[in-house]
Amino acid sequence: MSRLAEIEAISRPSTTGIVSRLVEKGLVERADNPDDGRSAVVAITLAGSELLEQRRAERNAFLARAIESLEDDEQLVLARAAEIIERITAER
């Protein structure tokens, strides 16, 4: 939970609550870590993977429609911004 909290930049108690709700919904599984009894291993389930895929597809479709509705000059600004973000993240 600590590592997940760090990755998501949220508190450990928040992470624990979120993971518990995801477990209840069958979207992730939590198991004791065989190497460290003080921690847990969290893994996405098939249902979680399918929901994630669906949500990503919906988000991508929404963004594609939104971008298509922009003026040409606005689309060029977004394309340039995407190039800059890609360069910045590649430097990490």
Rosetta blueprint (number, residue, H / E / L):
1 M L
2 S H
3 R H
4 L H
5 A H
6 E H
7 I H
8 E H
9 A L
10 I L
11 S L
12 R H
13 P H
14 S H
15 T H
16 T H
17 G H
18 I H
19 V H
20 S H
21 R H
22 L H
23 V H
24 E H
25 K L
26 G L
27 L L
28 V E
29 E E
30 R E
31 A E
32 D E
33 N E
34 P L
35 D L
36 D E
37 G E
38 R E
39 S E
40 A E
41 V E
42 V E
43 A E
44 I E
45 T L
46 L H
47 A H
48 G H
49 S H
50 E H
51 L H
52 L H
53 E H
54 Q H
55 R H
56 R H
57 A H
58 E H
59 R H
60 N H
61 A H
62 F H
63 L H
64 A H
65 R H
66 A H
67 I H
68 E H
69 S L
70 L L
71 E L
72 D H
73 D H
74 E H
75 Q H
76 L H
77 V H
78 L H
79 A H
80 R H
81 A H
82 A H
83 E H
84 I H
85 I H
86 E H
87 R H
88 I H
89 T H
90 A H
91 E L
92 R L
